[in-house]
Amino acid sequence: MVSRPRQVARLSPLRRSLVGSTWEGILAMPLVYLNLPANLVVATLLAEALLLPPDTYGLLVSIPFWCNLAQLGLAPLLFARYRARDVFLVTIWLNTAVWTAFAGVLAFAPATVMAHPGLIAGFFLLAGGLTTSVMAVAWTTYMQSWVPPRIRAVYFARRNRAAQFSNLAFLLLSGLALQWPTLPVIAAIFAVSTGLRAVSAVVAWRTPAQGEPVSPTATDWRTQWTALRGADAFWRMVVFGVAWGAVVNGFGAFQPVFMLSVLGGSAAQASLPLALSLLFGAMAMPAWGRLIARFGARPVLFCAVPLWALVNVPWAFLTSETRFLLYPLWAFTGAVNGGIVLAQFNLLMKFMPPSVRGLAAGCNIAAASLGTALAPIIAGQLIALALARGWAHGTVYHAFFMLMPVGAGVALLLLRRVREPQAAPVEHVVGALRNVRTLAGTLGLGFLAQTLFTPRGADRRVEY
C-alpha cells in the first residue's frame, strides 16, 4: 500500500495546494477562533475573569474591526512590495507571537493584569487585530489568484467543513477547561492555539501555490481606484457586508454574555450549544456549496438570511427555565450561517475586479468592519445605560434581541439590486429546500411558506 505522504507527493501542484490549504485551515482554526471578536474564550476572559462592565466589553470586542479599517492604509503599501503569499506567511507568525505573549502575561503576571485589565487586554487585542486584518486581506488575495473559479464553491465548502470540525473539537475542549475560568487556564488555551498555528504556518509555507508575483511596475493607486470605483456590483456587496456585519456582531457579541450572566451556567455549559453550531455548520457546508454551484450565491443568500432571522426569534424570549432551547437554536443557526458565509464570500470573489484584487479585498474588509466595529460599542453603551437605570438584565437583553430579525431583513433589502451573472431565480433555491416548507407547515407557518415558496410569473411552475 502506498503511504499517504507519497500519495500526496504524486498529486499535481494544484491538488497538492488544495490539500495543503485545507490542512492549514484545520490547524489554524483554534487561533483563528480566538481572533474572532466576542468568541467564548475571550468573552469568558473579559466578562468573568477580568470582570469588565458591558460598555468596556463592547469597546474591546470592537477593536479587531477598527484594525480592519486601519489595514486599508497599510496593506496596499505591503502588496506593492511583496507577494500576497509572503505577507500571509509573515503575518501568521506575527499574530502567533502576539497571542503567545498574551498567554505569557496572563500566566506569569496575573496581578498586573488584574490591576489594569482593560488596558492590557486592549493592547493585545489591538496587536492581534492588526496582524489578523492584514493576514485576512493577504489570504483572500492569495487564494483568489490560484483557486480556479469553477471549483471555488465546492472546494471552500469542503475546506470550511473540515475547519469547522477542527473548531468544534477546540471549542469542546476549551469549554471543559473553562470550568475553571482563571487566568492560567485561559493562558494555557492560548498557548495550545498558538502551537497549532505555528504548525499551520509551516504547512502553508510548504504549499506549492505561489500566487501572483509583485507587479514590476509601480502601482498607480489612482488608476486602481478608478477601476474599482466603477465596480457597482462589488460596492453593493460591500454595503451589504457593512449592514450584515453590524447585525451579526452587534447582537452576536453579547450572546455569550447573555448566556453566562442571565441564563446562568458556566462557560463549559455554554460551549456545548456553541459546539452544536459548529457541528451543524460543518455538516451543512457541502450542501450549501452544491446549491451555490448550481443556482448561484445571491439566491442562496436570499434563502439563508430569512432562515437566520426566523431561527433567531426565540432569543427574545429565552429564560433560565427554557435554556434547553439553546441547543436547537445554535444548531440551526450554525447550519444557516454556513450558507451565508460561503455565499457572501463566493459572491464577493465573483464581483472583485481581478486587476485590483488587493485594493478590493482591503476596501471590503475595511468597510464591513465599520458596521461591525460600531455595533458592539453602541450596543454596549445602550445595555449599560439601561442596566444603570435599574432595568432587569433579562428584560434588557430580550428587548435587544428582538431587533435581530428586523436587522436581518434590512440587510437583505440591500441585495435586491445585486445581479449575479448566470444565477438561477431565487425561487429555484427555495424549491430545492422543500423540506423547510414542510417544517414551516408543521410549525403553523403554512401561510408564510405558501407566500415565500410560490414563484411569481406565468412561465414558472407553481410547485417545486
N, C-alpha and C positions, 0 to 999 in steps of 0.2 A: 504493500500500500504506500502511495506517495504521501509524504508528510505535508502538513498544512503550509509551512513556510515555502516549500518547493512549489506547491500548487500556486500560491500567490505570486511567486517569482516568475512563473511561466505565463502569467496573465499579461495582457497588453498594458502599456503605460497608463492608458485611460482607466482600465479596470482596476489596476493597482492603486491609482489615485483615488478612485471612488471608494475602494475598500479602506485605504488609509485614512481618508477624510471621515469615514464612518467611525473607525476606531478612535480617531482624535476626538470626535464629538462625544463618544461614550465615556472616555476617560476625563474629558473636560467638564462634564456636567456638574459634578459637585461644586466646583469653584464658580462655574457659570451661574449656578443657582444662588450662591452666596452674593454674587454681584447684582442679582435682581433686587430691586427695592422692596422692602416690606416682606421679604421671604420669612419663613417661620423661624429660622435660626437667628437672623438679625433682629426680627421683631421680639423674640424672647430676650435677646441681649439688651435691647433698648428699653423695652417695657417692663421686664421682670427683673433682670439682673442689675440694670442701671437705674431703674425706677424713674424714667423720664416722663414728663407730662405729655398729653396729646399734641399740644401745639409744637413743642420741641421735637417730638417724634415725627410729626408731619413735615417739619423743616428738614430733618436729617434724611428721611427716606426720599426727599425730592432732590437731594444733592446729585445723584447719578444723572439725572435728567438735565440739570444745569451744566454738567460736564459734557453732555451730548451737544449742547449749544456751543460750548467753548471749543469743541473739536473742529467746528466749521472753519475757524481761523488757523488751526494747527494742521489738520490733515492735508489740505492742499499743498502746504509747504513740504511736507514729508513725501507725498506722492510725486512731486516734481523732481525729487532727487533719488527716490528709492522705489523698488518694485513693491506692489501691494503685498506680495507674499513675504518679503523681508520685513516690512512693517508689522505684519501679522505675527510673525515669529518673535520679533523683539518685544512687542507689547505683551505677548503671553508671559515672557519671563519677567517683565517689569510688574505686571499685575500679580504674578505669583509671589514676587518679592514683597509687595505691599501687604498682602494678606499673611505672609509668613511673619513679617514684622508686627502686624496687628496681633497675631496669635502670641508672639513673644511678650508683648506689652501686657496683654491680659493675664498671661500665666505668671510672669515674673515681677510685675509692678501693679498688682491689684489695688493697692492703697492709692497710688497716683491716679489710676483710672477712676476710682470712686470719688476722688476729690475733684476731678474735672471731667465728668462723664460725657457731657455734650461736646466739649472741645476736642477731646481725644477721639471719640467715635467719629465726629465730623471730619477730623483731619484724615483719618484712614479711609473713610467713605469717599472723601474728595479725591484722594490719590488713587484709590481703586476705580472710581468712576471715570477719571480722566484716561487712565490706561485702557479701561474697557471700552470707552467710547471710540477711541482711535482704532482699537482692535476690531470693533464691530464694522466700521467703515472699510478697513483693510480686508476683512474676511469676506464681506459682501462683494467688494470689487474683485477680489481674487477668485472667488467661486464663480461669479458670472463670466469670467474670462475663459474658463476651461470646461465647465459642465455644459454639455450640449443641450440646447433648448428643448429638444424633442423628449428628453428623459428627465427634465428638471422636476416636474410634479411628482412622478413616481419615485425618483431617487430620493428627493428630500423627504417624502413621506416615509420611506423606509429608514432613512438616516435619523429623522426625528423620532421615529418609533423606537429605535434602538437606544437613542439618547434618553427618551422618556423612561424606559425601563431602568437605565442607569440612575436617573434622577429619583425614581421610585425607591430603589434599594437604598440610596443615600438618605432619603427623607425618612424612611422607616428606621434605619439605624440611628439617625440623628434624633428622631423622636424618642427612642429608647434612652439615649444618652441625656436628653433634656429633661428626664425625670428629676435630674439634679441640675437646675438652671444656674450654675455657678460660673464664674469667670474661667477657672481652669478647665472645666468640661467644654465650654464653648471654644476655648483656645485649642483644645485637642481636636474638635471638629474642624476648625480652620486648618490645623496642621495636616490632617489626613487629606483634606481637599487640595491643599497646595502640593502635596506629594503626588497625587494622581494627576494634577495639572502639569507638573513637570514631566511626567511620563508622556502625557499627550503632546507636549511641545516637541519631544523627540520624535514621536510618530509623525507629527506634522512636518517636521524637517526632512524626514525620510520619504515623504510623499513625492512621487515623480513630477507631478504637475507644477510647472514653474510660473504659470500665469503670463501676463503680458510684460514685456520689458519696459523700462523707462523710455519715454519718447526722447530721441536725440536732439530734438529742437526744443527751445524754451517754451514753456507753457504760456499761452496767451489767454489769461483768465477772462478778459473782456469778450473774446470770441467764444470761449466755452460758455460763459454766462448767457450770451446772446442765443446760442444754440439751445441751452437748457430752458431759457425763458419761454421759448416757443412751444415747448412740450406740454400742451394743455392737459392731456390725459394724465401725465405724470403729476402735475401740480394738483389735479383733482384728487388723486390718490394721496398726495401729501396732506391735503386739507382733511380728508377722511381720517388719516392716521393721527392728526392732531386731536380731532374730536374723539376718536375711539380710545386713544391713549389716556385722555382725560377721564373718560368713563371708567375704563378698566382700573387705572391706578388711583383715581380719586376714591372709588369705593373699595377696590381690592386691597389697597394699602391698610385699611382699617378692619378688614375681615379677620385677620389673625388676632388683632387686639380685642375685637368683639368676642371672639371665641374664648379668649383667655380671661377677660375681665367681666363679661356679662353672663355668658353661658356657663362659666366655671370649668373646672378641669385643668389638667396640666398640659404642658407643651407636648408631652408624649401622646396624650389622648387626642390633641388637635392634629397631630401628624397622621393619624390613621385616615380620616376623611380626605386630607390633602393627598395622601398616598393613593387613594382610590381615584382622585382626579388624574393623577399621572398615569395610573394603570389603564383607565378607560380612554384617556387621550392617546396612549400608545396603541391600544387595540383598535381604535377608530381611525388612526392615521392612514393606513393603507387604503381604506375605503374612501376617505376624503381625497387622497391622491388620485385614485381612479376616477372619481367624479370630476375633479378639476381637469384631468387629462381628456376626459370625454366631452364635458359640457362647457368648460371654461371656469376661470376663477371668480369672475363677477357674479354669475348665477349662484355659485356656491355661497358667496358672502351674503347674498340676498336671502338665502335659506337659513344659514347658520346664525346670523346676527339676531333675527327674531326668535329663533330657538333659544339662544343665550338669554335674551330678555325674559322669555317665558319661564325658563328654568330658575332664574334668579329672583322671581317674585316672592317666594317663601321667606327670603331673608328678612323681609319687613315684618314677619310675624314669629320668628324663632324665639323660643324661650328655653330656659334650662330643662323644662319638662319635655320639650319637643326636640331636644338636641340630636336625637336619633335621626332626624331628617337631614342632618349634615351629610350623612353617608350617601344617600341618593342624589342630594343636591350637588356635592362635589364630583360625584361620578359622572353625572350628565353634563355638568359644566366642563369637566376635563375633556369629554368626548367632543363637545361642540367647540371648545376653544382650539382644539387641534385643527379643525377645519378652517376656523377664522384666521389663525396664524399662517397656515400653509397657503390659503387662498390669497391673503394680503401680500405675502412675500412673493408669490409667483406673479401676481398682477403688477407689483412694483417692478420686478425684473423685466417683465414684458414691456412696460412703458418707459423704462430707463434708457435714455439715448446712449447707444454704445460708445460714441465718441467722447462722452463726458461722464463716464461711469463713476469715477471718484468724486467729482463735484456733486453729481446727482445723489449718490449714496449719502454724502455728508449733509446735503441740504435736507434730505428726507429725515434722517435721524435727528438733526437739529430742530427741524420744525415740529416733528412729532413729540420731541422732548419738551417743547414749550407747554403743551397741554398737560403732559404727564408730570411736569415739574410744578406747575401752578396748582393743579388739582389737589394733591395731598396737603399743601400749605393752607389753601383756603378751607379745605375740609377740616383740617386740624384746628384752625382758628375758630371755626363755627362750632365744632364739637366742644372745645374748651370753653367758649363763651356760654353755650347752653348749660354745660355742667356747672359753671360758676354761678349761674342764676338759679341753681337748685333743681334743675330737671333731672329725672332719674336716668341712669345710664342706659337702661333698656329702651326707654322712650326716645332718647336722643338718637341712638343707633337705628332703631326701627324707622323713624322718620327719615333719617339719612338714606337708608337702603331702599325706601320707597321710590327714590328718584332714579334707581338703576335702570329699570325698563324704559323710562322716559328718555334718559340719556342715550341708550342704545338706539331708540327709534330716531332721535335727532341725528345721530351719526350716520345712520343708514340712509337718510334722505340725501346726504351729500354725495352718495354714489349714483344717484339717479341719472346724472348726466355723463357718467363714465361709460364709454363704449369700448368694449373689448372685441377686437377682430376675431372672427370665426367662432364666437361663443354662441352656445345654444340659448334659446329663451329661458328665462328663469323657471317657467312652468315645467320645463322638461326635467330639471333637477328636482323640483317638488314632486313630480310624478315618480321619480326614482326613489323617493323617500316615502312611499305609500304606507310603510309600517308606522311612520309618525302620524299619518292621517288616522289610522286605526286606533292608535294610542289616544289621539285627541278625542275621538268619539267615546272611548271608554271613560275619559275624564269629564265628560259632559260638555266638551267644547266642539261638538259636531258642527254647529253653525259657523264657528270660526274656521274649522277645517274646510268646510264647503266653500267658504269665501276665498281662502288662500289657495286651495288646491284645484280650483276650477279655472282653466285657462280662458282667456278672452280672445275673441276673433273667430270669424266664420270658417277659417281654414284650419282650425286646430280641433283636436279631439276634446271631448268634454271630460272623459275619464282617462286615467293613466294606470 
